[in-house]
Amino acid sequence: MDSGMNIEWAPDEDGSIDHGMDFHRQEEAGFLARIDEATPAIEVVLDELESRGHTFLAPSDENFESFEQRAEFGSPIVEVSLACTPPLDEPVLLALVTRVAQLINQP
């Protein structure tokens, strides 16, 4: 998983670029830490889908792009990109990205 963070500049009275860059690094580090903390719970959610007959492809699989599905949810935005057979129905995909976003964005 990756943070895929966009640069957000923090307000700084002196207009320091270094301040904005530090803010961005801290913001990204916090988001990555939340992803790391949530990974075991996310794996449980994906295991549930596997138990219902879905087989997930690794991003390095040559067929990944052919089966890739994407959805995003929340603020900060969490995007899930996956490939599985059979593909997830739209409501299932949206429920998955919502759950993943909730796990990542928990305080």
KAGIDA-V353986 format. One record per residue. SS is DSSP state (a for helix, b for strand, c for the rest). D_FIRST is the distance of its C-alpha to the first C-alpha in Angstrom with 1 decimal. Layout:
BEGIN
[[SS,D_FIRST] [SS,D_FIRST]]
END
This chain:
BEGIN
[[c,0.0] [c,3.8] [c,6.9] [c,9.0] [c,11.9] [c,15.4] [c,18.2] [c,20.3] [c,23.6] [c,25.2] [c,28.9] [c,30.9] [c,34.7] [c,35.2] [c,32.7] [c,31.0] [a,28.1] [a,27.1] [a,26.9] [a,24.5] [a,22.3] [a,22.3] [a,21.5] [a,18.4] [a,17.2] [a,17.8] [a,16.2] [a,12.9] [a,13.3] [a,14.0] [a,11.1] [a,8.7] [a,11.2] [a,11.1] [a,7.4] [a,8.6] [a,11.8] [a,10.7] [a,8.7] [a,12.2] [a,13.4] [a,10.7] [a,11.6] [a,15.2] [a,14.8] [a,13.6] [a,16.4] [a,18.8] [a,18.1] [a,18.6] [a,21.8] [c,23.0] [c,22.9] [c,19.6] [b,18.2] [b,14.7] [c,14.3] [c,11.9] [c,10.8] [c,13.5] [c,16.0] [c,18.8] [c,19.0] [a,15.5] [a,16.7] [a,19.8] [a,18.1] [b,15.1] [b,15.1] [b,13.6] [b,14.4] [b,13.9] [b,15.5] [c,16.5] [c,17.1] [c,15.0] [c,13.7] [b,10.6] [b,10.0] [b,9.0] [b,9.6] [b,10.9] [b,14.0] [b,16.4] [b,20.1] [c,21.9] [c,19.9] [c,19.3] [c,22.1] [a,21.4] [a,22.2] [a,19.9] [a,17.0] [a,17.9] [a,18.3] [a,14.9] [a,13.2] [a,15.8] [a,15.2] [a,11.4] [a,12.5] [a,15.3] [a,13.4] [a,11.2] [c,14.4] [c,16.8] [c,19.1]]
END
